[in-house]
Amino acid sequence: MHLKLIACKVLQREIASILYNCPHTIDVTTMSQWYHETPVILKKALHEEIDRIDAHEDPHTNNLEQRDLDAILLGYGLCANAVEGLKSRRYKMVIPRAHDCATLVMGSRERYQEYFDSCKGSYFYTRGWMELGPALESEEEQLERKRREYMEKYDDEDTVEYLLGIDREMLKNYGCVTYVEWPRLADAESETRGRELAARKGWKYNYMEGSDSLLYDFLNGNWDEKRFLVLEPGESLAPSYDTDVMRKKR
């Protein structure tokens, strides 16, 4: 198959570790992780990228005019519903049934859910997150950054304080750093940074071995209905609010 993959940049090492032995031709575009800070901006960026691919006008996609695609792969989960409503008018589109990229590096949404149920309030980190994700901020630094972003957007102190209050309440739910190590990508420095982050925040630290099973099947075209949502041209996706995670939008 000839596939187009659009994925979060923090997954580029994991993706590369699978692509080197993949039988399909996969053209890859990675998107900045910073889009996740504002899901509506991530949605807009993904929508524009898919539209350019549909129109054969995407500068990141090779040889579209010479060779059509069998499918567009979205290397994301729901990601705060940033993928809701996305569709390709021209191509089949495939996405893992996942809440976020933690599921992709853990290998299954069942494993993710089991861990989430036993250890609520965990920040997940991988080598890619350590290298390319947001800076490892303290709570004070994070709230100050949010304040600047909100003031730039709203320029209203009451609105900013209201939003910061929501952020403070959300931060109270976290108390653990979980470092997920991808097969064949062990990196002592990244794990040490995870431990240091947990210590700085006074949080619990957990280490977990990741699994490439979900991402491997995603990139190799093994798209069973249980683990992947396959959209035909013109169909879009929506959250399902159940164990399927997402569904076709009605």
N, C-alpha and C positions, 0 to 999 in steps of 0.2 A: 504493500500500500504506500501511497504518498500522502503524508499527514502534515498538518500544521499544528504545532504546539505553542500555546500561549500560557506562560506560567510565571509564578512569582520568582523573582531573582534569587531569593534565599534558598531555593531548591536546585540551583544550577549544578552543584557538585553531585547531588543525588541523581539528578537526571542524566548527567554525563556518565556516571558510573554504569548506567543501564544502556545508554545509547550506543556505546562502543561495540556492543555485540548484538544490536537489534537488527532484525532482517528488513525492516521497513525504512523508507526514506522519510526522515522527520526534520522539517524545517522549524527551528526554535526561535521564538521571541520571548525574552524575559522582561518582566515589568518591575519597576522599583517597588520595594516593600513599603516605602513611605506612603503609597496610595492607601494602604490599610488604615492609616491614621484617620482617614475620612472616607468611609465606605462609599458615600455618594460620588466622590471623585474617582475611586477605583471603578465603580460601575460605569461612569462616563468614559474613562480611559479604555476599558475593555470593549464597551459598545462601539467606540470609534475605531478601535483596532479591527474588530470583526467586520465592520462596515467597509473598511478599506480593503480587507481581504476579499470580501464579496465583490467589490467593484474592480478588482485587479489593479488597485492603486496603492497597495501597501509597500512602502520602500524596504520593509524588513523581510519580505517574503520573496523567495527566489523562484523565478521561472513559472509564475502562475499563468502567464499567457501561453506558455508552451506546454504546460502539463497541469491539468486540473487536480484538485484535491479529493481524496476519498473521505476525509473528515477533518474537522478542527477539534483539537483536544484542548480542554480548559484545565490547566494544572492548578486548580483551586478547589476549595470547598465552598460552602455557603458564604463564609467570610462576612459575617454580620449582614447577610442578605445582599451583598454587593453584586452577586451574579443573578439575582432575581430579574426575570424579564429579558435576559440576554437571549439572542437568537441569531442564526445565520439565515439569510434569505436564500443562499445558494448551496450551502453544504450541510451535510450531517454534522452534528456537534455532540461530543462525548465529554462527560464530567464525572469524577468519582462521587459516590454518595457519601460525602464527608462534611462535617461542620466546619473544619478548618484544616490547615496543612499539617497539624499534629497527627491527624488520622493517617495522612499519606506517609509520614515517616514511622508511624507505629505499626502500620501494616494492615489494619482493619478498624472499622468503626466499632466493632464489638470489643476489641482490646482497648480502644480509646474510651468507650463508655464505662467499661469495667474499672479502668484506672480513675476516670473522672468521679465515679460514684464513691470510690474509696479514698480519694485525695482531692477533694474540691478545693478550688482556689489556688490552682497551680499555674505559674507561667512556664511554658514549654520553650526550651532552647535547643538548637542544633548547632553544628559547626557553621552552617550557612547563616543562621540567625546571629551568631557571635560576630561573623565577618562582615555581614552586609545589612543586618537589621538595624533598628534604632540604637542609639547609644544606651548603655546600661545605666539608666538614670536612677537617682534616689527619688523617693516620693515627692520631696520638695522640688527637685529639678523638673520632674514630670508635670507637676501642677503649675509651676511657673511657665513652662513651655506652653501648656494648654492655655494659660491666661493670655499669653501674647497672641496665640492663634485666635482665641475667641475675641479679643479686643480688636484685632485686625479685621475680623469678619463682621462683628456686630457693633463695635464702638459704643457700647452701652454697659455701664458698670453693673447695673442690676441684673441684666441678662447674663453677663459673664459670671457673676457670683452665683447665680442659680445653677449654671452649667457646671461650675467648679464644685458646687455642693454635691451634684450627682456623681462627679468623678471621685470625690473623696469617699463617698459611700461605697462605690464600686471597689476602690482600692482596699477597703476594709475586708473584702471577701477573700483577698489573696494572702497566702502565708507559706507558699512553697515554690521552689525553683526545681523543675524537672529537666535534666539534660538527657536528650535522646541521642544515642550514638549510632550512626548509620553503619551498616556492614561495610567493611573495607575502607572506612573513612575515619578511623580513630584519630583523635587529635587531643593530646594531653593539655595543650594550652587552652583550648576552648572549654574543656571540662573544668579546668582550674578556674577560669573566669566565671563559670557558672557557680562553683563553690564560693568564690569570693563575693559574688552578687548576693547569694543567699545569706552569707555571714554579715555582709554590710546591712542588709535589711532585717537581720535577726529572724530569718525564715528557715524552715526545714529545707534540706537539700536531698533530692532523689536522683539516682542514676538509672537509666533504662536502656537496654539494647533495642535498637530499632529493627524494623523488618522491611525489606524491599519488595515484599510479595504484592502489595497493592499497586505500587508505582510500576513494578515490572509488568504486570498484566495490563495496566493502563497503556503503557507505551508499546507493548507488543500486540495489542489488538484483541486481547482476551476479555471482551466486554460483556460479561454475564449481567443479567438484569438485577440481580441481588446487590451487586457492588457498584454498578455504573448506570447512569441515566444516559440513554441514547436519544437524541432529539433529531427528528427529520427536518429538512429545510423548512423554515417558517414557524417551527414549534419553539416555544420558549419554556423556561423552567420557573418553578416557584417552590418555596419551602413547603414541606408536607407536614411538619410538626409531629412526626412520629418516627419510628425506627428506620424508615426509608430515607429520612432526611430531606429529600427533594422529590418533586414529581413534575410531570408536564403541566404547564399552565392551562387551565380550562378557559 
